[in-house]
Amino acid sequence: MVIATPRPVGYFLTDSFEVGRPFRYSLSVRHPAHQEVVFPDTARQFAPFVVRELNVYPTRTDSTGSLDSAVYTLISFGTASAYLLRMPVYLVNATDCTALWASVDTVFLRSALQTSRLDTLQLATTTTIAPVKQQLNYPYLLTALLITALVAGIIYSIFGKSIERHWALYLLYQRHMRFLKEYNRLIRGMDPDTAADTANRMVVLWKIYLQKLKNKSFTSLTTREIVEQIADDRLADALKEVDRMVYGGTFSPQSQAALRVLRDVATQAYYRRREKIKPLSPTRIPPVPSPASPPVAVPEPAATTQPV
C-alpha cells in the first residue's frame, strides 16, 4: 500500500497550559519511503509560543511507507484564554518544497490565580520592619588604617621634629597669655582695701608659673631663696615691697611697680624658655606684649598715682 498524499498530524499533548510552564506539541507525518520531508523551523514558526526543547524520533519504515515524528516542548507567556496552532511539514521536491499542513489544534490557558471570592481579600494595614544588622567591612577598614598609619609615619619622619617644636612653642605661648591675662586682671582690680589679699594671690600665681617654666619648685621657697635662683637686681626690692603688702597691709605707689617687676621677670623667663626650644627657622608666634596696668588710687593726700 502506497500513500498518495501525505497528511501531517499535529496536536497538543495537553489541553491546557500555565504561563511560563512547559507543555508539549506532537507533529508527525507518514510519507512514501523515497520521499524526503522537512519539519518546521523552531525559531520562527511557533509564535506566539517559544520552543524550549525539540525531540526528534528515528524514522520508522514499513510496507506502508515511512513515519517521521517530533515532539516540541513549548512555553508561553501570553494571557489570552486560548491559542490555536497549525504547523506544516515540507515535502521536498526536485525544484522546491510543498507545505503540507496539519489540522488546527487548540490549547487553553489555565490560570494559577484564585479568582473566586476576591472581595474577601484584605490588605495589610501595618507591617513590622525587620532590623538589619550592619556589617563592618573589616578588610577595607584594616587597609584604610594601614594606609593612614603609613602616611602619618612618613610625614612624622620628615617633619616630626619641626612639628614637635612648633607645638611646644604654641603651648608655651598660650600658657603665657593665660598668665598675663590673669595677672593683669588682678592688678586692675587692686585697691587699698584688698591689696594684701590680691598681692598674695598674684605672688602665688607668679610662683606657679615660674615653676612650670623652669621645672623647679618655687612655691615653697622664701624670698631670699627666690632671689638666689633668679638673677635680676630689681627682684629683691620688688619681693620685699610685696611682702610688706601681704604681711604688713601697706599700699604705696611703689607697690604696683613691684608687681610689674614680678610680671617682667616672668616674661623674661618665658623668652629664655622659648629660645631653648625655638626651631631653626623663625617661628610665627607673635611676641608677648606687656600691657601697662592702669593706675590705682593710693591713700596719701600729697602723693600722685603713677601710670603703669
C-alpha positions in Angstrom: 0.0 0.0 0.0 1.4 3.4 -1.0 0.3 6.7 0.4 -0.5 9.1 -2.4 -0.8 12.4 -0.5 0.9 12.6 2.9 -1.0 14.4 5.6 0.7 15.6 8.8 -0.9 15.1 12.2 -0.3 17.8 14.8 -1.9 18.2 18.3 -1.1 19.3 21.9 -0.4 16.6 24.3 -2.3 18.5 27.0 -5.5 20.6 26.5 -4.3 23.5 28.8 -1.1 25.2 30.0 0.1 27.7 32.7 2.0 30.8 32.0 5.8 30.1 32.0 5.3 26.4 32.4 6.4 24.0 29.6 3.9 21.9 27.6 4.3 19.7 24.5 3.1 19.6 20.9 3.4 16.5 18.8 3.9 16.6 15.0 4.2 13.5 12.7 3.7 12.6 9.1 3.6 9.3 7.1 5.0 9.6 3.6 6.5 7.3 0.9 9.8 5.9 1.8 11.6 7.6 -1.1 10.2 11.0 -0.2 12.1 13.4 1.9 10.3 15.7 4.4 11.4 18.7 6.5 9.9 19.7 9.8 9.2 23.4 10.6 11.8 25.9 11.8 11.6 26.2 15.6 12.9 29.8 15.6 10.1 31.4 13.6 7.0 29.3 13.0 5.8 28.6 16.6 4.7 32.1 17.5 3.3 33.1 20.0 5.0 30.1 21.6 8.7 29.7 22.4 10.3 26.4 21.6 12.3 25.2 24.7 13.2 21.7 23.5 12.9 19.5 20.4 12.8 15.7 20.5 13.2 14.1 17.1 12.4 10.4 16.8 14.0 8.0 14.3 12.2 7.3 11.0 10.2 4.1 11.0 9.6 2.4 7.6 7.4 -0.5 6.8 5.3 -1.7 3.8 3.0 1.3 4.0 5.8 3.9 4.0 7.9 5.9 6.4 6.8 7.6 9.6 8.7 10.7 10.9 7.7 12.4 14.2 8.9 15.0 16.6 7.7 16.4 19.9 8.2 20.2 20.7 8.4 21.4 24.3 6.8 24.9 24.3 6.5 27.8 26.7 4.0 30.7 26.5 3.9 34.0 28.4 0.7 35.2 26.8 -2.5 35.8 28.8 -5.2 35.0 26.2 -7.7 32.4 27.2 -7.0 30.1 24.2 -4.5 29.7 21.4 -4.7 28.0 18.1 -1.7 26.2 16.4 -1.4 24.7 12.9 2.0 23.5 11.8 3.3 22.5 8.3 5.6 19.7 7.2 7.5 20.4 4.0 7.7 17.8 1.2 10.9 18.2 -0.7 10.5 18.1 -4.5 13.1 18.4 -7.3 12.8 22.2 -7.6 11.0 23.3 -4.4 9.2 22.3 -1.2 5.5 21.7 -0.8 3.9 22.7 2.6 1.6 20.1 4.0 -0.5 21.5 6.9 -1.7 19.6 9.9 -5.2 20.2 11.4 -5.7 23.2 13.8 -5.5 22.3 17.5 -6.4 24.4 20.5 -4.8 24.8 23.9 -6.4 26.7 26.8 -4.7 28.9 29.4 -5.0 27.5 32.9 -4.7 30.4 35.5 -2.9 29.7 38.8 -4.8 32.7 40.4 -7.7 32.0 42.6 -10.4 34.2 41.2 -13.3 33.2 43.5 -14.3 35.5 46.3 -11.9 38.3 45.6 -13.9 40.6 47.8 -12.7 38.7 50.9 -9.0 39.7 50.3 -7.7 42.2 52.8 -4.6 44.3 52.5 -2.2 44.5 55.4 -2.5 47.9 57.1 0.6 47.7 59.2 3.9 46.0 58.7 6.8 45.3 61.1 10.2 46.4 59.9 12.8 43.8 60.4 16.0 45.2 61.8 19.0 44.6 59.7 22.4 44.3 61.5 25.0 46.4 59.9 28.2 44.6 59.0 31.6 46.3 59.1 33.9 45.8 56.2 36.9 44.8 58.2 39.3 44.3 55.2 38.6 47.9 54.0 38.9 49.2 57.5 42.2 47.5 58.0 43.5 48.8 54.7 42.5 52.3 55.5 44.1 52.2 58.9 47.4 50.8 57.4 47.4 53.5 54.7 46.7 56.2 57.3 49.5 54.9 59.6 51.9 54.7 56.7 51.2 58.3 55.6 51.4 59.5 59.2 54.7 57.7 59.7 56.2 59.3 56.5 55.0 62.8 57.5 56.4 62.4 61.0 59.7 61.0 59.8 60.2 64.2 57.6 58.5 66.9 59.7 58.2 65.3 63.1 60.8 67.3 65.0 59.7 70.6 63.4 56.1 69.8 64.3 57.0 69.0 67.9 59.0 72.3 68.3 56.2 74.4 66.9 53.6 72.6 69.0 55.7 73.2 72.2 56.1 76.9 71.3 52.3 77.1 70.7 51.6 75.6 74.1 54.2 77.8 75.8 52.7 80.9 74.2 49.1 80.0 75.2 50.2 79.4 78.8 52.0 82.7 79.0 49.0 84.5 77.6 46.7 83.0 80.3 49.2 84.0 82.9 49.4 87.6 81.7 45.6 87.8 81.4 45.0 86.7 85.0 47.9 88.7 86.4 46.8 91.9 84.7 43.2 91.3 85.8 44.4 91.1 89.5 46.4 94.4 89.1 43.4 96.2 87.6 41.2 95.0 90.5 43.6 96.0 93.2 42.6 98.7 95.7 43.9 99.7 99.2 41.3 97.6 100.9 42.1 94.4 99.0 45.8 95.0 98.5 47.0 92.3 100.9 44.8 89.5 99.6 45.3 90.4 95.9 49.1 90.7 96.3 49.2 87.2 97.9 47.2 85.7 95.1 49.4 87.4 92.5 52.6 86.1 94.2 51.2 82.5 94.3 50.2 82.8 90.6 53.7 84.1 89.7 55.5 81.3 91.6 53.3 78.6 90.0 54.0 80.0 86.5 57.8 80.2 87.1 57.7 76.6 88.5 56.2 75.4 85.2 58.7 77.4 83.1 61.9 76.4 84.9 60.8 72.9 86.2 61.8 74.0 89.6 59.9 74.3 92.9 59.2 78.0 93.7 56.1 77.7 95.8 58.0 76.5 98.9 60.9 78.9 98.5 61.5 82.0 100.7 62.1 85.5 99.3 65.9 85.1 99.7 65.9 81.7 98.0 64.0 83.0 95.1 66.4 86.0 94.7 69.3 83.5 94.6 67.6 81.4 91.9 66.8 84.3 89.6 69.5 86.8 88.6 67.7 90.2 88.5 68.8 93.2 90.5 65.2 94.5 90.8 63.8 91.3 92.1 65.0 91.6 95.8 63.4 95.1 96.3 60.2 94.1 94.5 59.7 91.0 96.7 60.3 93.0 99.8 57.7 95.5 98.8 55.3 92.7 98.0 56.0 91.1 101.4 55.1 94.4 103.1 51.8 94.4 101.2 51.0 90.8 102.1 52.1 90.8 105.7 52.0 94.4 106.7 48.9 95.6 104.8 50.8 98.6 103.4 50.0 100.0 100.0 52.0 102.7 98.3 52.9 103.9 94.8 55.8 101.5 94.9 53.5 98.6 95.4 52.3 98.4 91.8 55.8 99.0 90.5 57.0 96.0 92.4 54.2 93.8 91.0 55.1 95.0 87.5 58.7 93.8 88.2 57.4 90.3 89.0 55.5 90.3 85.7 58.6 91.4 83.8 60.7 88.7 85.4 58.1 86.1 84.3 58.1 87.5 80.8 61.9 87.3 80.6 61.8 83.7 81.9 59.2 82.9 79.1 61.5 84.3 76.4 64.5 82.3 77.8 62.4 79.1 77.8 61.2 79.9 74.3 64.8 80.3 72.9 65.7 76.8 74.2 63.0 75.1 72.0 63.0 77.6 69.2 63.2 75.9 65.7 65.9 76.6 63.2 63.5 78.8 61.2 61.9 81.8 62.9 58.6 81.0 64.5 55.5 82.9 63.5 54.2 83.1 67.1 54.0 86.8 67.9 56.0 88.3 70.7 54.2 88.6 74.0 53.0 92.1 74.7 53.4 93.7 78.2 50.3 95.8 78.6 50.5 98.7 81.0 48.4 98.4 84.1 46.1 101.3 85.0 46.9 103.5 87.9 45.5 102.7 91.3 44.5 105.3 93.8 46.8 105.4 96.8 45.5 106.8 100.2 48.1 109.5 100.5 46.8 113.1 100.1 50.1 114.5 98.7 51.0 111.5 96.6 50.0 111.2 92.9 49.4 107.9 91.1 51.9 106.7 88.7 50.8 105.4 85.3 51.6 101.8 84.6 
